[in-house]
Amino acid sequence: MPKVQAQGKTIECVCGTNLRKILLQNGIDLYNSGAKVINCRGIGSCGTCAVQVEGDVSKAIWRDRRRRSLPPHSPTKNLRLACQIQVLGDVKVTKFDGFWGEGSQVVWTPEG
């Protein structure tokens, strides 16, 4: 079973599990500030669940690529939308600051 490391937790999940769902189910603070209340609930339209992911995950689908091509995101940044990711193997997740998670300051790392 794949393992997801985020905010100091290691979570086992079934291969193909949605990253957003597994993080939220395990109490990981995926959203910054007001995005905790105002977000698209996983349909890929708001971009507030942007994270940096290292490991074996699904390829970016059109929703993920399209939303990250719009400001304040940039397609050149190494971010993905957690709601559009399937976990395929062990992964490490890092969250950055900013309403959309697009900032340059780390909020949390895989270790904590």
Protein Blocks (a to p, Z undefined) as FASTA:
>chain_A
ZZddeehiacdddehiafklmmmmnopafbgcjlmmmcghonopnopmgccdedjddddd
fklmmmmmpcfbdfkbccddfklcccfbdcdddddehjklpambdfbdfkZZ
